[in-house]
């Protein structure tokens, strides 16, 4: 379904009680979102009145690609990563172990932090507590400004 199709459908019910909310969600729709967890995260950002990030952005350091990130708040120098267990389970490439994938992820995050980015991470379980996820993201924003956040 395209954004235009959703907009056309919404135009048919302008008096619906949630019409304004649906229009707001429509503005956040982005074809770069790659998973249900990322879609739910985006809805959480809207619900928690967080700035909308850029999805699926490649970050380069001085030498190479440091990593491709789920969400980027460029102005706040903050990366957001939704973590599902699936990438450490059935999506582990043949010939590699979950430990290999986890180690690579740790090294990737080290490169991103070394390049000057703060990182906030959350999981499926965390999505059930939106204020927890929002708090992690806001704490990362504060760290990027040099403010202490506890």
N, C-alpha and C positions, 0 to 999 in steps of 0.2 A: 504494500500500500504506500502511496506517495503522500508527501505533505499536502500537495494540491488536492488529492482525493479526500484527505481528512478535513482540510479547510472547507471543501465543498459540502461535506456531510455536516459540519458544524454550522454552516450558513443556513441549513434547513431547520435548525432549532435554536434561534437566537435568544429565545426566552427561557430556555432550560436553566434551572437553578445553578448548575455547575458549568454553564457555558463559558464564563470568564476563566475558570480554572482550566478548562480544556484548551482554550486559546493560548493560555500561558504555557501549558505543556507542549502545545504544537510548536511554539517558538524554540523549544529545547530539542526537538526531534533532530537527530543527526545520523546519517547513514554510516558514519564511521564507528558508531557504537557496535561492539562485536559480540556481546553476550547479554544474557538475561540479567546477570549480576551487574553489569555495567549500566544497563537500562534502569534497573532498580536504583542504582547509585545516583543516576541523573535525576530521577524522580525525588530522591532524598535531598539532593542539592536544592531543588526547587522548593520543597517543603520546608527546609531549614533556612531558606533565604540566603543561600551561599551564592557567590558569583559563579556563573556558568563557566566551566573550564573548556579548554580545547581537548577533544578526544584523540587518542592514537597519534601522538607526536613523537618524532625521532629527536633525541637529544644527542648532540655531539660534544665531545670534549676537545681538548687541544690536538689529540692524535687520531681519534676514530669515533665511530658511533658508540656512545656510552650505553644507549638503550632506547627502546621504543616504549613509551609509557601510556597507561590507560587514560590518564587525565593530566592536563597541565594548566596550572594557574600561573601564567607567565609573569604577570605584574607582581604576584606574591612570591615568586621564585619557589613554587611548591608543586610537587608531583603527587598525584593521588593514584593508588594502586588497589584495585579490587582483587582479592586473592581467593580463588576457589581451589579446593583440594584436588580437583580433577587434573590439574597440570602436574601434580606430584603423584598421580595414580595412573589411570588408563591412558592418559595422553603423553606419558613418558616415551620418548622415541626408542625404537628398537636398539639394543646394544648399550643403552644407558640405564642408570638406576635413578630412583627417586632422590637419592643422596646427591648424585651428579647434578640433577636439575636444581635442587635446593642450593647447592654450592655455587652453581652458575648464577643463580638469582641473587645470592649474597654478594658475589663479586660485582654484578651489574649494579646493585644498589650502592655499593661502595664507590663505583665510578661516578654515578649520578651525584652522590653527596660531595665527592671530591671536585666535581664540576660546579659546585656552589648551589645545589638544589636541596631543599628540604623534602622529605618523603613522609607521606601519611598513608597507612595501609589499613584495610578493613576486610572483613570476611562476610560470608553469608549470614552467620549468626549475628554479627554486628549490625547488619541492616535492620534487624528487629528493634534496635535501639538507636533511632536516628540522631538523638542528641549526642550519643557516644561518638558516632562517626563525625558529626559536625564539630564536636570538641577536638577530635584529633586533627582535623583539617585546620581549624582555627589556631590550634597550638602550633602547627607547622608554619602558618602565616606569621605568627608572633615570633617564632624562632628566626624566620628569614629576615625579619626587621631588626633582629638583635634583642628583642624583648624576651624576658624570662616568663615562661608560662608553666604553671604547675596544676 
